[in-house]
């Protein structure tokens, strides 16, 4: 990294971790800049959760280096955790505590806690402050964890499948309103690393993403660059769609008169080749991030 570039909020270099003989993360490089929402995409077992646990010093890497907010999690764990918040994929609280007692307990560990946000989120999620945590559903426990993560207004928010168990309406509101408002509260300074399989629902928030496969990063791109690079071209012909062989095509499918092509590079050359075949109609559109993910790993 050049001296003129700011230090990434998350800086992972050649990270490796293994469970016994099973490699979960292999030679992973990951950099997340301040103020960005970075998506971590991958199949189950791709290494997403293991990577986050290494960031939190819950797991010690077998190789490589990890820096969070410029600090080493193994040496500066307390200092880091004062400035970040984490929502895991599985949430648990002391079952005998009420929702109100749980939030008061968690707030006692924080130097800052936004009570206005807390009140608003409890209302949005319809969480009863007098209800025992042990009586909450999985989705309600996730909601409570999200409230506890947002209220300290941390510099870095680590979310591992944060909307797991939430119903579609609450999920959409949380993603579009709550997370969006969290970043808008201090533009350029609040950073998110989110691991999710609900890629489509985070589409509008993701600035950059990394796709993991078998513990390795296979693609890291700005979201806008991905939409420019990955295109779907559709063409219809007067008769049966002709065979097409074009460089830059990820996939070519013929279905009667219709031709469907996915590209992973500049689409103009493919479009020109198709137009030479005299289609009745021809159009192109950007793939969604979920479609980019599927196309990359298929």
Number of C-alpha atoms within 10 A of each C-alpha: 7 6 6 6 8 10 18 17 23 22 19 21 16 16 21 24 24 15 10 7 7 8 13 21 28 20 15 21 18 18 17 21 21 20 19 21 24 25 26 29 25 24 15 11 14 20 25 27 20 21 25 21 15 22 25 22 17 14 14 15 21 14 16 15 18 25 21 24 19 14 16 17 22 17 10 14 16 10 13 21 16 15 17 22 23 22 23 19 16 14 15 13 16 12 13 13 16 20 24 17 17 20 18 13 12 13 17 10 11 14 9 13 20 12 12 9 17 18 12 13 21 17 11 14 15 11 17 13 14 11 15 18 22 15 12 19 12 15 17 19 22 24 29 26 22 22 21 22 21 23 22 23 21 23 20 27 23 22 23 22 20 25 24 18 17 18 11 11 8 15 19 15 14 21 18 16 11 20 18 15 14 19 22 13 11 13 13 12 16 22 25 29 22 24 24 22 19 14 18 12 17 20 16 13 18 21 18 20 24 24 22 23 22 17 24 22 21 14 15 18 15 14 22 13 11 21 18 16 17 26 24 20 21 19 22 20 17 11 11 13 19 15 12 16 11 16 12 16 21 17 14 16 14 16 10 12 15 19 22 16 23 25 23 20 17 14 22 11 14 20 18 10 13 22 14 8 14 13 19 12 12 16 10 16 14 18 19 17 22 17 17 21 20 11 16 15 13 8
